[in-house]
Every structure is written in structure tokens, then in C-alpha cells.
């Protein structure tokens, strides 16, 4: 299912805060591949998490959304919190999306 993914790249020696991005992709598989490329280019990265967001959940927000197959860094913790809240709202609104995305 097309959408946006909040992506956090983790590192073992980072003090509890990873590198955060907003990615746009056609599917979760594409988003995971994009996140893997970001992780591969990040020195000290040890893992990643991705969180699907329906773009409609951000319709009234001020985010500069990336184009398809691109990403942008999310440095502001308040923006990151809004992205994670949009992820939770997206998952509640589309409980069957995982089966459609595979």
C-alpha cells in the first residue's frame, strides 16, 4: 500500500536517539529497501524501524513531504512525535493494510 514511512536508524553507541527520516514509497517492501539504503550509508548503524503513515493523516500538517522513492531528515522531536501519532492513527484506520501490502 503506498504511503509514507517514519524511519529510525539505530546505532549501538548512540545515546538512545537514532537518525530519523520520513520516506515515501509504493509499498512497505520498497520502504524497507529505502530504509536499508539509508542505514547502509549511516556510519555506526545497527538496525532500523519503519512506521507506515497514511498521507491523509498528515493532510493538515506542515511537513514538507518527500516525493516518491525519496526521503527527508526529521530533526525536530515534536515533528517526530507527530509522525508517530499519525502512524498510530493510520494503523487504527486501516487494520487490514498489512495483508494488502505483501
C-alpha positions as MATLAB code, in Angstrom:
seq = 'XXXXXXXXXXXXXXXXXXXXXXXXXXXXXXXXXXXXXXXXXXXXXXXXXXXXXXXXXXXXXXXXXXXXXXXXXXXXXXXXXXXXXXXXXXXXXXXXXXXXXX';
ca = [
       0.000    0.000    0.000;
       1.543    3.363   -0.984;
       2.295    5.812    1.743;
       4.846    7.390    3.968;
       7.113    5.701    6.480;
       8.693    7.272    9.527;
      12.101    5.600    9.632;
      14.531    5.479   12.519;
      18.074    4.208   12.038;
      19.557    2.965   15.324;
      23.162    2.725   16.448;
      24.643    0.801   19.383;
      26.723    3.705   20.654;
      24.162    6.457   20.048;
      22.613    7.815   23.228;
      19.078    6.478   22.739;
      18.298    8.632   19.747;
      18.628    7.391   16.215;
      18.670    9.184   12.914;
      15.091    9.869   11.815;
      13.650   10.222    8.335;
      10.350   10.461    6.512;
      10.280    8.248    3.398;
       7.676    7.927    0.619;
       7.305    4.585   -1.152;
       4.879    2.418   -3.158;
       4.885   -0.420   -0.624;
       6.303   -1.499    2.696;
       8.837   -3.636    0.856;
      10.020   -0.559   -1.085;
      10.121    1.499    2.115;
      12.197   -1.182    3.846;
      14.635   -1.250    0.924;
      14.916    2.538    1.037;
      15.497    2.416    4.815;
      18.150   -0.258    4.278;
      19.990    2.002    1.840;
      19.877    4.864    4.366;
      21.107    2.533    7.094;
      23.926    1.270    4.870;
      25.112    4.841    4.347;
      24.982    5.682    8.071;
      28.192    5.097    9.977;
      27.618    3.114   13.171;
      24.089    1.972   12.265;
      22.978   -1.328   13.785;
      19.280   -1.542   12.941;
      16.161    0.267   11.836;
      12.448    0.644   12.478;
       9.840    1.784    9.955;
       6.322    3.008   10.731;
       3.669    3.296    7.984;
       1.678    6.543    7.743;
      -1.328    7.138    5.515;
      -0.600   10.517    3.832;
      -4.149   11.645    4.677;
      -3.143   11.601    8.348;
      -0.726   14.450    7.580;
      -3.062   16.404    5.269;
      -3.403   19.274    7.725;
       0.189   19.259    8.902;
       3.053   21.448    7.743;
       5.527   18.702    6.827;
       7.415   19.052    3.573;
       6.613   15.593    2.223;
       9.221   13.823    0.095;
       8.450   12.734   -3.447;
       8.023    9.044   -4.281;
      11.134    6.938   -3.543;
      12.787    9.803   -1.654;
      13.285   10.730    1.985;
      13.936   13.747    4.171;
      15.542   14.023    7.598;
      13.353   14.727   10.633;
      15.454   16.558   13.223;
      12.714   18.121   15.345;
      11.473   15.806   18.130;
       7.999   17.409   18.068;
       7.712   16.603   14.352;
       8.841   13.043   15.052;
       6.192   12.712   17.778;
       3.523   13.919   15.320;
       4.710   11.368   12.755;
       4.462    8.535   15.279;
       0.984    9.742   16.328;
      -0.008    9.766   12.624;
       1.359    6.208   12.343;
      -0.861    5.029   15.208;
      -3.904    6.766   13.689;
      -3.101    5.223   10.287;
      -2.870    1.721   11.714;
      -6.189    2.138   13.549;
      -7.898    3.406   10.394;
      -6.552    0.576    8.181;
      -6.201   -2.583   10.287;
      -6.055   -4.846    7.204;
      -3.355   -2.922    5.324;
      -0.518   -5.355    6.171;
      -2.177   -8.213    4.293;
      -2.722   -5.953    1.268;
       0.883   -4.749    1.274;
       2.618   -8.121    0.967;
];
